[in-house]
Amino acid sequence: QVQLVESGGGLVQAGGSLRLSCAASGRTFSSNGVGWFRQIPGKERDFAAAIRWNVGTTSYADSVKGRFTISRDNAKNTVYLQMNGLKPEDTAVYYCASYSRWPRWYSTDAREYDYWGQGTQVTVSS
């Protein structure tokens, strides 16, 4: 199994920044990539960004492209999501998830991810 723990959420004003962290432990070698998703009550989890562990290839949803940056520290088994220019519509619970369906390294479909963190709340006030 892979254990994931998110941190870094909070309350921020519109235009502000936050950095989320996702610390992975356990059988991390089975994971090819990590994705960040976000969810608001009553809605499905939406893809935000993903990163491939070994080479750092990234992918972003159009809604966050240019504002969010995903990165990783392989030595720490940690993935980060730097969020700049935050908007009220970015308010959600943010989850990181592990993807292991080799040779692919990510999917925008949350159902294809194997392990999830507990989530961290991000609230952007207007």
PyRosetta script that sets phi, psi and omega in degrees:
from pyrosetta import init, pose_from_sequence

init()
pose = pose_from_sequence("QVQLVESGGGLVQAGGSLRLSCAASGRTFSSNGVGWFRQIPGKERDFAAAIRWNVGTTSYADSVKGRFTISRDNAKNTVYLQMNGLKPEDTAVYYCASYSRWPRWYSTDAREYDYWGQGTQVTVSS")
pose.set_psi(1, 159.2)
pose.set_omega(1, 175.1)
pose.set_phi(2, -118.2)
pose.set_psi(2, 129.4)
pose.set_omega(2, 175.6)
pose.set_phi(3, -103.1)
pose.set_psi(3, 135.6)
pose.set_omega(3, -179.0)
pose.set_phi(4, -126.8)
pose.set_psi(4, 134.5)
pose.set_omega(4, 178.8)
pose.set_phi(5, -130.9)
pose.set_psi(5, 118.3)
pose.set_omega(5, 178.6)
pose.set_phi(6, -91.5)
pose.set_psi(6, 154.0)
pose.set_omega(6, 173.6)
pose.set_phi(7, -155.8)
pose.set_psi(7, 166.5)
pose.set_omega(7, 174.2)
pose.set_phi(8, 106.0)
pose.set_psi(8, -3.7)
pose.set_omega(8, 178.6)
pose.set_phi(9, -70.5)
pose.set_psi(9, 172.5)
pose.set_omega(9, 178.8)
pose.set_phi(10, 164.9)
pose.set_psi(10, -166.4)
pose.set_omega(10, -179.9)
pose.set_phi(11, -105.5)
pose.set_psi(11, 131.0)
pose.set_omega(11, -178.4)
pose.set_phi(12, -143.7)
pose.set_psi(12, 151.6)
pose.set_omega(12, 176.8)
pose.set_phi(13, -79.5)
pose.set_psi(13, 156.5)
pose.set_omega(13, 177.5)
pose.set_phi(14, -56.1)
pose.set_psi(14, 136.9)
pose.set_omega(14, -176.4)
pose.set_phi(15, 92.0)
pose.set_psi(15, -11.5)
pose.set_omega(15, -178.5)
pose.set_phi(16, -81.7)
pose.set_psi(16, -174.2)
pose.set_omega(16, -175.9)
pose.set_phi(17, -133.3)
pose.set_psi(17, 152.5)
pose.set_omega(17, 171.6)
pose.set_phi(18, -143.9)
pose.set_psi(18, 153.1)
pose.set_omega(18, 172.5)
pose.set_phi(19, -123.6)
pose.set_psi(19, 120.2)
pose.set_omega(19, 176.6)
pose.set_phi(20, -93.9)
pose.set_psi(20, 146.9)
pose.set_omega(20, 176.3)
pose.set_phi(21, -121.5)
pose.set_psi(21, 147.7)
pose.set_omega(21, 177.0)
pose.set_phi(22, -133.4)
pose.set_psi(22, 105.7)
pose.set_omega(22, -179.2)
pose.set_phi(23, -94.4)
pose.set_psi(23, 126.2)
pose.set_omega(23, -177.6)
pose.set_phi(24, -106.8)
pose.set_psi(24, 144.1)
pose.set_omega(24, 175.7)
pose.set_phi(25, -147.0)
pose.set_psi(25, 170.8)
pose.set_omega(25, -178.5)
pose.set_phi(26, 91.4)
pose.set_psi(26, -139.9)
pose.set_omega(26, -175.6)
pose.set_phi(27, -82.5)
pose.set_psi(27, 60.2)
pose.set_omega(27, -175.6)
pose.set_phi(28, -66.1)
pose.set_psi(28, -21.3)
pose.set_omega(28, -179.6)
pose.set_phi(29, -67.2)
pose.set_psi(29, -18.3)
pose.set_omega(29, 178.8)
pose.set_phi(30, -80.0)
pose.set_psi(30, -10.1)
pose.set_omega(30, -176.8)
pose.set_phi(31, -93.9)
pose.set_psi(31, 131.1)
pose.set_omega(31, 177.4)
pose.set_phi(32, -95.8)
pose.set_psi(32, -25.8)
pose.set_omega(32, -178.8)
pose.set_phi(33, -157.5)
pose.set_psi(33, 167.7)
pose.set_omega(33, 177.2)
pose.set_phi(34, -130.2)
pose.set_psi(34, 134.3)
pose.set_omega(34, 177.6)
pose.set_phi(35, -115.9)
pose.set_psi(35, 152.4)
pose.set_omega(35, 170.7)
pose.set_phi(36, -110.1)
pose.set_psi(36, 131.4)
pose.set_omega(36, 176.5)
pose.set_phi(37, -124.0)
pose.set_psi(37, 161.8)
pose.set_omega(37, 175.0)
pose.set_phi(38, -137.5)
pose.set_psi(38, 151.6)
pose.set_omega(38, -173.9)
pose.set_phi(39, -144.6)
pose.set_psi(39, 134.8)
pose.set_omega(39, 172.2)
pose.set_phi(40, -110.9)
pose.set_psi(40, 156.6)
pose.set_omega(40, -175.2)
pose.set_phi(41, -55.1)
pose.set_psi(41, 133.2)
pose.set_omega(41, 177.6)
pose.set_phi(42, 83.0)
pose.set_psi(42, -0.1)
pose.set_omega(42, -178.9)
pose.set_phi(43, -118.2)
pose.set_psi(43, 162.0)
pose.set_omega(43, 175.0)
pose.set_phi(44, -76.6)
pose.set_psi(44, 164.2)
pose.set_omega(44, 176.5)
pose.set_phi(45, -73.4)
pose.set_psi(45, 128.4)
pose.set_omega(45, -179.0)
pose.set_phi(46, -103.6)
pose.set_psi(46, 138.8)
pose.set_omega(46, 177.9)
pose.set_phi(47, -68.1)
pose.set_psi(47, 137.4)
pose.set_omega(47, 176.8)
pose.set_phi(48, -116.7)
pose.set_psi(48, -50.6)
pose.set_omega(48, -176.6)
pose.set_phi(49, -161.8)
pose.set_psi(49, 161.3)
pose.set_omega(49, 177.4)
pose.set_phi(50, -150.5)
pose.set_psi(50, 156.2)
pose.set_omega(50, 179.1)
pose.set_phi(51, -141.4)
pose.set_psi(51, 142.4)
pose.set_omega(51, 177.4)
pose.set_phi(52, -89.3)
pose.set_psi(52, 129.8)
pose.set_omega(52, -172.8)
pose.set_phi(53, -58.0)
pose.set_psi(53, -50.2)
pose.set_omega(53, -167.2)
pose.set_phi(54, -76.1)
pose.set_psi(54, -44.3)
pose.set_omega(54, -174.5)
pose.set_phi(55, -109.8)
pose.set_psi(55, -5.8)
pose.set_omega(55, 175.2)
pose.set_phi(56, 79.0)
pose.set_psi(56, 13.4)
pose.set_omega(56, 175.8)
pose.set_phi(57, -59.6)
pose.set_psi(57, 140.2)
pose.set_omega(57, -176.0)
pose.set_phi(58, -124.8)
pose.set_psi(58, 160.5)
pose.set_omega(58, 175.2)
pose.set_phi(59, -146.1)
pose.set_psi(59, 145.0)
pose.set_omega(59, -177.2)
pose.set_phi(60, -134.2)
pose.set_psi(60, 149.5)
pose.set_omega(60, 169.1)
pose.set_phi(61, -73.5)
pose.set_psi(61, 150.2)
pose.set_omega(61, -179.4)
pose.set_phi(62, -58.6)
pose.set_psi(62, -31.8)
pose.set_omega(62, -176.1)
pose.set_phi(63, -67.7)
pose.set_psi(63, -20.1)
pose.set_omega(63, -178.3)
pose.set_phi(64, -117.3)
pose.set_psi(64, -8.5)
pose.set_omega(64, -176.9)
pose.set_phi(65, -59.0)
pose.set_psi(65, 132.3)
pose.set_omega(65, -178.9)
pose.set_phi(66, 90.0)
pose.set_psi(66, -14.2)
pose.set_omega(66, 179.1)
pose.set_phi(67, -115.5)
pose.set_psi(67, -35.0)
pose.set_omega(67, -179.2)
pose.set_phi(68, -105.6)
pose.set_psi(68, 146.6)
pose.set_omega(68, 175.9)
pose.set_phi(69, -133.3)
pose.set_psi(69, 125.8)
pose.set_omega(69, 177.3)
pose.set_phi(70, -100.9)
pose.set_psi(70, 140.1)
pose.set_omega(70, 179.1)
pose.set_phi(71, -148.1)
pose.set_psi(71, 170.1)
pose.set_omega(71, 178.5)
pose.set_phi(72, -143.7)
pose.set_psi(72, 155.5)
pose.set_omega(72, 173.9)
pose.set_phi(73, -121.8)
pose.set_psi(73, 100.2)
pose.set_omega(73, -174.6)
pose.set_phi(74, -62.8)
pose.set_psi(74, -34.9)
pose.set_omega(74, -178.9)
pose.set_phi(75, -64.2)
pose.set_psi(75, -31.2)
pose.set_omega(75, -179.1)
pose.set_phi(76, -99.7)
pose.set_psi(76, -1.1)
pose.set_omega(76, -176.0)
pose.set_phi(77, 51.7)
pose.set_psi(77, 44.0)
pose.set_omega(77, -175.6)
pose.set_phi(78, -128.4)
pose.set_psi(78, 137.2)
pose.set_omega(78, 175.7)
pose.set_phi(79, -113.9)
pose.set_psi(79, 140.2)
pose.set_omega(79, -177.7)
pose.set_phi(80, -118.1)
pose.set_psi(80, 152.3)
pose.set_omega(80, 171.8)
pose.set_phi(81, -129.9)
pose.set_psi(81, 104.3)
pose.set_omega(81, 176.6)
pose.set_phi(82, -86.4)
pose.set_psi(82, 122.0)
pose.set_omega(82, -176.0)
pose.set_phi(83, -116.9)
pose.set_psi(83, 114.1)
pose.set_omega(83, 178.6)
pose.set_phi(84, -114.9)
pose.set_psi(84, 161.6)
pose.set_omega(84, 178.6)
pose.set_phi(85, 57.5)
pose.set_psi(85, 42.3)
pose.set_omega(85, -174.5)
pose.set_phi(86, -64.9)
pose.set_psi(86, 145.0)
pose.set_omega(86, -179.2)
pose.set_phi(87, -120.9)
pose.set_psi(87, 156.1)
pose.set_omega(87, 177.2)
pose.set_phi(88, -54.1)
pose.set_psi(88, -33.0)
pose.set_omega(88, 179.7)
pose.set_phi(89, -72.1)
pose.set_psi(89, -5.7)
pose.set_omega(89, 173.1)
pose.set_phi(90, -82.7)
pose.set_psi(90, -7.1)
pose.set_omega(90, 179.0)
pose.set_phi(91, -60.6)
pose.set_psi(91, 125.3)
pose.set_omega(91, -177.0)
pose.set_phi(92, -178.5)
pose.set_psi(92, 171.2)
pose.set_omega(92, 165.7)
pose.set_phi(93, -88.6)
pose.set_psi(93, 128.6)
pose.set_omega(93, -178.3)
pose.set_phi(94, -103.8)
pose.set_psi(94, 131.5)
pose.set_omega(94, -179.6)
pose.set_phi(95, -122.1)
pose.set_psi(95, 143.5)
pose.set_omega(95, 167.2)
pose.set_phi(96, -106.5)
pose.set_psi(96, 153.4)
pose.set_omega(96, -175.3)
pose.set_phi(97, -147.1)
pose.set_psi(97, 151.2)
pose.set_omega(97, -177.7)
pose.set_phi(98, -99.8)
pose.set_psi(98, 135.0)
pose.set_omega(98, -179.8)
pose.set_phi(99, -115.9)
pose.set_psi(99, 131.2)
pose.set_omega(99, -174.9)
pose.set_phi(100, -136.9)
pose.set_psi(100, 21.1)
pose.set_omega(100, -179.5)
pose.set_phi(101, -88.9)
pose.set_psi(101, 73.8)
pose.set_omega(101, 179.5)
pose.set_phi(102, -55.7)
pose.set_psi(102, 148.4)
pose.set_omega(102, 0.4)
pose.set_phi(103, -84.7)
pose.set_psi(103, -0.7)
pose.set_omega(103, 177.4)
pose.set_phi(104, -69.7)
pose.set_psi(104, 157.9)
pose.set_omega(104, -177.5)
pose.set_phi(105, -121.9)
pose.set_psi(105, -6.3)
pose.set_omega(105, 175.0)
pose.set_phi(106, -164.3)
pose.set_psi(106, 169.0)
pose.set_omega(106, 174.1)
pose.set_phi(107, -148.9)
pose.set_psi(107, 153.9)
pose.set_omega(107, 173.4)
pose.set_phi(108, -87.5)
pose.set_psi(108, -2.7)
pose.set_omega(108, 179.5)
pose.set_phi(109, -95.0)
pose.set_psi(109, 114.9)
pose.set_omega(109, -177.2)
pose.set_phi(110, -60.6)
pose.set_psi(110, -25.1)
pose.set_omega(110, -177.6)
pose.set_phi(111, -68.1)
pose.set_psi(111, -15.8)
pose.set_omega(111, -177.6)
pose.set_phi(112, -89.9)
pose.set_psi(112, -0.4)
pose.set_omega(112, 179.6)
pose.set_phi(113, -94.4)
pose.set_psi(113, 145.7)
pose.set_omega(113, -170.9)
pose.set_phi(114, -94.1)
pose.set_psi(114, -39.7)
pose.set_omega(114, -175.4)
pose.set_phi(115, -129.8)
pose.set_psi(115, 145.7)
pose.set_omega(115, -176.1)
pose.set_phi(116, -132.1)
pose.set_psi(116, 150.0)
pose.set_omega(116, 170.6)
pose.set_phi(117, -82.5)
pose.set_psi(117, -178.0)
pose.set_omega(117, -175.7)
pose.set_phi(118, -84.3)
pose.set_psi(118, -14.0)
pose.set_omega(118, 179.4)
pose.set_phi(119, 93.2)
pose.set_psi(119, 153.6)
pose.set_omega(119, 176.6)
pose.set_phi(120, -138.6)
pose.set_psi(120, 134.9)
pose.set_omega(120, -174.9)
pose.set_phi(121, -81.8)
pose.set_psi(121, 131.9)
pose.set_omega(121, 172.2)
pose.set_phi(122, -119.5)
pose.set_psi(122, 124.1)
pose.set_omega(122, 179.2)
pose.set_phi(123, -124.6)
pose.set_psi(123, 125.3)
pose.set_omega(123, -179.5)
pose.set_phi(124, -114.3)
pose.set_psi(124, 118.1)
pose.set_omega(124, -179.4)
pose.set_phi(125, -92.7)
pose.set_psi(125, 148.7)
pose.set_omega(125, -178.2)
pose.set_phi(126, -89.8)
pose.dump_pdb("model.pdb")
